[in-house]
Amino acid sequence: MPSALHHLVESATDTYAVVAEHPRPGDIRPSVWEVNGPGGQRWFGKCHAGAKLHRREVTAYEKWTVALGADRAPELVSADTQTRTVLVTAVPGRGLDTLRLPAEQERAAYEQAGELLARFHTAAADESMPEVTEEAWDETVARLLGRTARNAPEHDVAMVRTLAGEAPPRLPSVSQHGDYMPKNWMWDETEQCLRVIDFERAELRPAAYRDLSRLRYRILCNRPDLNAAFHHGYGRPLTEEEQIACRTYGALDALDCLDWGIRQRAIGLVDEAHTMLENLRLETGKSLWGGWRA
């Protein structure tokens, strides 16, 4: 475990044992370290790759995770801005992406995921976020297309350019998780209870920016049963404006993930990006013979 994390843990306790290292995909994402403290405590320590990730995660734990309810997310034990390290409590359960659950349990997990996300999205109701102008949107799209063109197939770049040709509808910003996927949902089979982890990408954004679009195009498009369960928990279906925004944001996110996954040799992320692009292609009625490969 890095010395910076040792120092952080030592600020919380004199007695501890490092029990496991949990590597993360890519070359720039540091491992997460599992630590046992005195009295049976389990903690996880992380060194963030950048100041922005550190600031996001600390802000989420200090201000927003309380909205999820008691014991539905880790708690911040200690943090150090200079070394960009955090120590958080462990929560029961295993990542939902690693489990093969009976259909009824899986639907229950997705319903709870929807309910928890709805709560999280209300956590920053009193905070404001500047609206993105059309000029800023065009600049964002141009930068992404220029950066990813080398690694992405031409037909995918062409589709994304079309889908992102207009800025998404202006929607209110919420406290979004930023990577709200089953890998960050801890399912406790004994309690039949879902908990949420990993808030380093939490920030003020429209709900469609990442939270709703990633789920929609990576999973829910192909699983109407889970889609129904999730939105029952969320409390409502997507509005027409949110569907349009999901499509626009999802197109950019898919291309960005594809590029990042290729560069970092994160095969799982590349597969997820391809799934998003294919579902976008199907949803918009543009099959492979419909023009994207032209």
N, C-alpha and C positions, 0 to 999 in steps of 0.2 A: 504494500500500500504506500502511496506517495507520502513523503514527509509532511506535506501541508495538511493532509488528512489526519495523520497521526497527531499533529498539533491541535487540530480542531477537536478530535475525539478527547484528547487529554484536557481540553478546556471544560469538558462535560463530566469526566470521570477519571480517576486514577487507575481503575482496574477495567481492562477490556481485552478481548481476544478477536483478532481478525480471522474469520472462519471461511470466507469465500471471495473470489473475484468473479464478477459477472461482466465479461467483455461485451462490447456493443459493436454493431456493424460499422465498417469504415475505418479509415486511418486517423481521423481527426476527432473521434468521439471517445473520450476516456472511459475506462471501465467504471463500473459501480462496485463498491466494496461492501460486503456484509460483515457486520461487527456485532459481537455479543457483549453487552454491558453487565454490570453487577445486578443481581436480583432478577435475572432472567430477561432483561431487556434485549430486543433485537433492533439494530439500527442499520441504515444504509448511508454510506458516504459517497459523495460525488465531487469531482473537480470539473467545473464547467469549462467548455472549450473557448468560451468568450464571455466578455462582460455582459452582453445583452442577455444571453441565456441565464446567467447567474441572477441578474436583476429581475428577469421575468419570474423565475422560480421562487425567489424569496418573496417577491410581491404577492404572488398567488397564495403562498402559505400564510403570509401576514394579514392579507386582506380578504381573500376570496374563498378559500377552501372551507371556511366556516359555514358557508351557505349550503354545502353538501349535507350537513347534519353530523351529529356526533359519530365518530368512529367510521366515517366513510372515506377518509383519506389519511395519509400519513400526517404527522405533526412535525413542525420544524423544531429541532433540538438546538442547533447552533449553526451559524453561518459566518463566513469571513469574506468581506468584499475584496480585500487586497489579494488573497489567494484564490478567490472565486470558488470556494468550497462550501458545501452544505452537508449537514448531518440530519437525517429525518428518521422517524420511527418506522418500523416495519408494520405492515398490516397483514392479517390472515389471508390465505387463499393462494391460488396459482393463476397465472395469466390465462385469460379465457382462450387465447389463440393456441395454447398448448393442450387444451382439454377436448375430449370427445364426449359431449353430454347427450343424454336423452333429449329428444325434441322438446319435451315440455320444459325441462330445465333450461335449455338454450333459449327458448322464448322468454322464460322468466328473467334470465340474465339480461337479454336485450331490452325488456320492458324496464328493468331497473336502470339500465344504462340511459334510456331515454329520460326517465324521471330525474336522475342525478344531473344530466346535462341541462335539463330545464332549470333546475335549481342553480347550477353554476352560472348559467347565463343571466341570472338576476343579481348576481353578487356585486356588480359594478353599476347598478341602475342609476346612481347619482353622479357617475363620472362621465365626462364628455370626451369625444375623439374628433379631431378635425376631419371634415369630409374630403374624400379624394376627388380632385378635379379631373375633368376629361383629359386635360393636357398631361397631368401626372400619370393617369392610367396609360395613355399612349406611350409615354416614356418607359413605363414599367414593362409593357408588352414588348416594345422594341428591344430593350436591354435583354430580356429573357430569350427572345427569338434569336438575337445575335449571339448570345452565349451558348445556347443549346444546339444550334444548327449543325455543329460538327458531329455531335453524338446521336442526334435523333434522325429517324428516317424522314425523307422529304414529305411523304404523304401525311405523317403525323404533324410536322411543322405547318403544312398547309391547312390542315383541319383546325389546329389551334389558332392560327392566324385568323381564320374565318370566325370561329366561335368567340374569340376575344376582340373582334373588330370594333365592338362598341363596349363602353364601360358598363359594368353591371348596374342594375337598379340601385338607387341609394337606399340603404337599409340602416337601421340603428345599430350602433356598435354595442357589443356585449362583452363580458369577460369570457373569452373563448379559451378552451383548453389547448388547441393547436395541433394535437395529435391524438384525437379521441378515437382510438382504435382498440380492438380486443387485446392487443399486447399490453395495453395500459389499464385493463380492467381486471382486477383480481377477484376471482370467483371462489367463495368459500362454500364447498359442497355440503359441509355439515350444517352451516347456518343458512344455506341458500341465500347468501348475501353478496352483493357486488360492491367493490370499493375501487377507487380511482387513484392512480399514481402518475408520477412524471409530469411536472408542470413547467418544465423549462421553456416551453413554447407558448405559454399562456400570455395573452395580451388582449387589448381592446381592439376588436375587429367585428364586422358583421358575422352572425352565426354561420352564414353560408360560406364564409371565407375558407375555413378548413374543417371545422367540426362537422357540419352537415354534408358538405360536398365529398369529403373523403369517404365517409360511411356510405353515402349514396352510390358512388361509382366504384368503390372497391368491393362492397358486400351487398348492400340492400337492393340494388338493381336486380340481382340474380336470386334474391331470397325474399319473395313476397311475404312469407310467414314472419321472418325476422323484421322486415320493414313495418308490418302491421304492429308487431309487438313493441318495437322501438317507438313508433309515433304514438301508440297508446300511452306509453310511459311519458313521452315528451308532452303529451296533452293536446296535440293537434297535428294535422298534416301540414306540409309545406304550403305556403301561399304561392300563387303564380309568380310573383316577383322573386320569391326565394328560390323557386325552381330555375328561373332564368339565371339568377346570380350563382347558384350552385354549378350550373353548366359552364358559365364563364370562368368563375374562379377555379373550378375543377379542371378545365382545360389547361390553364397555366400551371396549376399544381402538378398535374400528371407529367407535363413536359419537363418541369423543374426536377421532379423526383426521378424521372428517367435519366436525365443528364447526371444528376448527383449520384445515382446508383451505379451508373456505368463508370464514372470517374473514381468512385470509392470501392468499386467491386462488391457492392452490396446487392447480391443476386435477388434476395427476397424483395427489395424495394423496386428493382427493375421489373420483376413480375407484377407487382402491385400497380406500377405505372402503366404497364401494358394492359392490365385489366381495366384501369380507368379509361384509357384511350379507346379500347374496344367498346366499352359500355357507352361512352360518349358518342361513338360512331353509330352504334345501334339506336340509341335514343333519338338522335337527330335525323335518323332515316338515311344516313349516308353509308351504305354498305361499301365493301371494297370495290364493287363495280359501279358505284354511284358517283365517283369523281375524285375521291381523296387521293387515289394513286395516279390520277391523270397528270 
